[in-house]
């Protein structure tokens, strides 16, 4: 991303020149002013900045400059430089929103250290802001099925490719990876979206009523059947039938489902009249059905009938770069539902999220985001607790913003259909820097065309 610029305001020429030189040697781009007014005008249009200002200035004071900057951008870090007698004033300024203060005389090392921390904070703020903007403007399947990992890009491509096909689909994925979300995408991005989407959890319906739920029944078909009931398959005609946890389907019901898939008609219980159905079946399983066939727990003929188009959803631990994007999305959603502010995520917390294995996958991450927004989460998954917490190394900036940066670049390339120049314009990023970062993250423009 573009570098963070340091805006230095100091009326003493010697102090101003020495401070600018120290910051330049520390690797910062510095723009120095002898009064607050021109700095204020610059900051009105320059957001990628940190402000370092003396408190006592001719004309507008540093405190007045702080108030003016916060009125425009309350998150921009402001570091105040004070004399010995101004300490109480500086502490009050921090209560009013200043990032930090340093007391004259200060060393070059002290100045560079405070500015570096402020710049790191500003860079992360801007990454999050840009990420939220891109989330807000995501469209189509990119908004429905988030993730920039290669496996997720390939999954989205396959969904769009097969959505309009009439063939049944088998979706594999661990618990919590989003199998039903994939099924909904297959439905909503097809012509069947005008008709019903009907979902059945095969492991949640008692076997005694499963046949009635699936096929329906006529009045009087069995004790308690007081009126006709349309079954789920018939109700889904013209649309999509999603069978979750297909591995839990009783063997006796597997035979009857196979007949429906082969002949495309159903018979309600208590009736001998076949009813034609036009339904696309999407089955989902967390277990390998072929292994269940070998173990005699799943019918081979049904397996081969379903095994036409197969989609695999990667577990979250295999696409860790997507965690910041997903967590931010879930926090925004939770804040909207609970009418709460979106909390900031400290570097140590994000590092904890990145190193956790997420056995519950995306569902576990969503729950963690809900708890975090509500302030009920305690230690996030992956965070060390007790004595081990003190030994956990501080996360580097590169570890924290790298995933954000890659996500932003990939989103820009996708939106620009692989046009690097257009992506650079969207990110206000020089081409040389863009190509360097693409090489760093292993990104190829052709993958987004």
SVG drawing of the C-alpha trace seen along z (x, -y; Angstrom):
<svg xmlns="http://www.w3.org/2000/svg" viewBox="-58 -34 77 87">
<polyline fill="none" stroke="black" stroke-width="0.4" points="0.0,0.0 1.1,-3.7 3.5,-4.9 2.4,-6.8 3.6,-10.4 4.7,-12.4 3.4,-16.0 5.7,-17.9 4.8,-21.3 7.5,-23.1 8.2,-26.8 11.8,-26.5 14.0,-26.1 16.7,-24.1 14.3,-21.6 12.3,-21.3 15.3,-20.6 16.7,-18.1 13.4,-16.3 12.8,-16.0 16.3,-14.6 15.8,-12.0 12.6,-10.9 14.0,-10.8 16.9,-8.6 14.3,-6.3 12.7,-5.8 9.8,-8.2 8.7,-10.7 8.4,-14.1 6.7,-17.3 7.7,-20.1 5.9,-23.3 6.6,-26.3 2.9,-26.9 -0.3,-24.9 -2.4,-26.6 -0.7,-25.0 -0.5,-21.6 -4.2,-21.8 -5.0,-22.4 -2.8,-19.5 -4.3,-17.1 -7.8,-17.9 -6.8,-16.0 -4.1,-13.6 -5.3,-10.7 -2.3,-8.5 -0.4,-10.6 0.7,-11.0 0.8,-14.5 3.6,-15.6 3.0,-19.1 4.4,-21.4 1.8,-22.6 3.0,-26.2 2.9,-27.7 2.4,-31.2 -1.2,-31.6 -3.2,-28.3 -1.8,-26.3 -1.1,-22.6 -4.2,-21.9 -6.4,-23.9 -4.8,-21.9 -5.6,-18.7 -9.3,-19.7 -9.5,-20.7 -7.9,-17.4 -10.2,-15.3 -13.3,-17.1 -12.3,-15.9 -10.7,-12.6 -10.9,-11.5 -8.7,-8.4 -5.7,-10.3 -2.8,-9.9 -1.7,-13.2 1.6,-13.3 2.1,-16.5 5.5,-17.9 5.5,-19.7 7.8,-21.7 8.4,-20.7 5.6,-22.9 3.0,-21.6 2.8,-18.0 -0.6,-18.4 -1.9,-20.0 -0.5,-17.2 -2.2,-14.5 -5.5,-16.3 -4.9,-16.4 -4.5,-12.7 -7.9,-12.4 -9.2,-14.6 -7.9,-12.2 -4.2,-12.8 -2.3,-9.6 0.8,-10.4 3.1,-13.2 6.8,-13.6 8.6,-16.1 11.4,-18.4 14.3,-17.8 13.8,-14.4 16.2,-12.0 16.0,-11.0 15.4,-7.4 12.4,-8.4 10.8,-10.5 11.2,-7.7 9.8,-5.1 6.7,-7.0 6.1,-8.0 6.6,-4.4 4.0,-3.0 1.6,-5.7 2.2,-5.0 1.7,-1.3 -1.6,-2.0 -2.7,-4.4 -1.7,-1.9 -3.8,0.8 -6.8,-1.6 -6.7,-2.4 -6.4,1.3 -9.5,2.1 -11.4,-1.0 -10.5,0.1 -11.5,3.7 -14.9,2.5 -15.4,0.4 -14.7,3.4 -17.0,5.6 -19.7,3.1 -19.3,3.0 -18.9,6.7 -21.5,8.1 -22.7,11.4 -21.1,14.6 -18.1,12.7 -20.4,11.2 -22.2,14.4 -19.2,16.7 -16.3,14.7 -12.7,15.7 -9.6,15.0 -7.7,18.3 -7.1,20.1 -9.4,22.9 -12.3,20.4 -11.8,18.7 -11.9,22.0 -15.0,23.0 -16.8,19.8 -15.8,20.4 -17.2,23.9 -20.4,22.8 -21.1,20.3 -20.1,22.8 -22.4,25.6 -25.3,23.6 -27.3,23.6 -26.7,27.3 -29.5,29.7 -27.2,32.4 -27.3,33.1 -24.4,32.0 -22.5,33.5 -20.9,31.1 -18.1,32.2 -17.0,30.2 -16.2,30.4 -18.8,29.3 -19.2,25.5 -17.5,24.9 -20.7,23.6 -22.1,26.4 -25.6,25.0 -24.3,21.6 -22.7,23.3 -26.1,25.0 -27.9,21.7 -25.4,20.1 -26.0,23.0 -29.7,22.3 -29.7,18.5 -27.3,18.2 -29.4,20.6 -32.7,20.3 -34.2,22.3 -33.9,19.2 -37.5,18.3 -38.7,21.4 -38.4,23.0 -35.3,23.8 -36.1,26.6 -33.5,27.8 -33.7,31.0 -31.2,32.1 -31.2,35.9 -29.8,36.4 -32.4,34.3 -35.7,35.9 -36.8,39.0 -36.8,42.1 -40.5,42.8 -41.7,39.6 -38.9,39.2 -40.8,40.8 -43.9,38.6 -41.7,35.5 -39.9,36.4 -42.7,37.8 -45.9,36.5 -49.0,38.4 -52.7,38.6 -55.4,38.2 -55.9,41.5 -52.6,42.9 -51.7,43.7 -53.0,43.1 -53.0,39.3 -52.9,38.4 -56.0,36.2 -55.3,34.3 -53.1,34.5 -49.5,33.3 -47.3,32.2 -43.8,33.7 -40.5,31.8 -39.6,33.2 -42.9,32.2 -42.7,28.8 -39.3,28.3 -40.4,29.1 -39.1,26.5 -36.4,25.5 -33.8,27.1 -33.8,29.8 -30.9,29.6 -30.2,32.8 -27.7,32.0 -25.9,34.8 -26.9,37.2 -24.6,39.8 -27.2,40.0 -30.0,41.0 -31.4,44.5 -30.6,47.3 -34.3,47.9 -34.8,44.3 -31.8,44.4 -33.5,46.9 -36.6,44.7 -34.5,41.6 -32.6,43.4 -35.8,44.2 -36.9,40.6 -33.6,39.5 -33.8,42.1 -37.5,41.7 -38.1,38.1 -41.5,38.8 -42.8,39.3 -45.7,41.2 -47.3,39.8 -47.9,42.3 -51.4,43.8 -51.4,43.1 -50.4,45.1 -50.5,42.1 -47.0,41.0 -46.4,37.3 -43.7,35.9 -41.2,33.6 -38.6,31.4 -36.1,31.0 -32.4,30.5 -30.9,32.4 -27.8,31.0 -26.5,33.4 -23.9,32.5 -21.7,34.7 -18.9,34.2 -17.8,37.9 -16.3,39.6 -19.3,41.4 -17.1,43.8 -15.6,45.0 -19.1,45.4 -20.0,47.5 -17.0,49.8 -18.1,50.1 -21.6,51.0 -23.1,47.9 -24.2,46.2 -25.7,47.6 -23.2,47.8 -25.9,47.1 -27.1,43.9 -23.5,42.8 -22.7,43.2 -26.0,41.4 -25.1,38.4 -21.4,38.5 -21.8,36.5 -20.6,33.0 -18.6,32.8 -17.6,29.7 -15.1,29.5 -15.1,26.7 -11.7,26.2 -11.6,26.0 -10.7,22.7 -7.3,23.9 -6.3,24.4 -7.1,20.8 -5.9,18.7 -5.4,15.6 -9.2,15.4 -9.6,15.1 -9.2,11.3 -11.6,10.7 -14.2,13.2 -13.9,12.0 -14.3,8.3 -17.4,9.3 -18.9,11.3 -18.2,8.4 -20.0,5.9 -23.0,8.3 -23.1,8.9 -22.8,5.1 -25.8,4.5 -27.8,7.3 -27.0,6.4 -26.9,2.6 -23.4,2.4 -20.3,0.5 -17.7,2.6 -14.8,3.1 -11.2,2.7 -9.1,5.8 -5.6,5.4 -2.7,7.1 -2.4,9.8 -6.0,10.7 -5.7,11.0 -2.6,13.1 -4.5,15.4 -7.2,15.8 -4.6,16.6 -2.9,19.3 -6.1,21.1 -6.9,24.3 -10.7,23.7 -12.1,27.2 -15.6,25.6 -14.5,23.8 -16.4,20.7 -19.3,21.3 -16.9,21.2 -15.3,18.0 -18.7,16.4 -19.6,17.3 -16.3,15.8 -17.1,12.6 -20.5,12.4 -19.0,12.8 -16.3,10.3 -18.9,7.6 -21.0,8.4 -17.9,8.2 -18.6,11.8 -15.8,13.7 -13.0,13.5 -9.9,14.8 -10.3,15.4 -9.6,18.9 -5.9,19.3 -5.0,16.8 -2.7,18.1 -4.1,17.8 -2.4,18.0 1.4,18.1 1.7,18.9 0.1,15.6 3.1,13.6 5.4,15.7 3.4,15.1 5.5,12.9 4.1,9.6 2.7,9.9 4.6,8.0 2.8,5.5 3.7,7.6 1.9,10.7 -1.2,8.6 -1.7,6.5 -0.3,9.0 -3.6,10.9 -5.5,7.6 -3.2,6.3 -3.4,9.5 -7.2,9.5 -7.4,5.9 -5.1,6.5 -7.0,9.7 -10.3,7.9 -8.9,5.1 -7.6,7.5 -10.9,9.4 -12.9,6.2 -10.6,5.1 -10.7,8.5 -7.0,8.9 -6.1,5.5 -3.1,4.5 -3.2,0.8 -6.9,0.5 -6.3,2.3 -3.4,-0.1 -5.7,-3.0 -8.4,-1.6 -5.8,-1.1 -3.8,-4.4 -0.8,-2.2 2.3,-2.6 2.7,0.1 6.2,1.0 4.9,1.4 1.9,3.4 4.1,5.9 6.4,6.3 3.5,7.1 1.9,9.5 5.2,11.3 5.4,11.3 1.9,13.0 2.2,15.2 -0.6,13.5 -0.9,13.7 -3.1,11.3 -4.2,14.0 -5.9,15.8 -8.4,13.0 -9.3,12.7"/>
</svg>
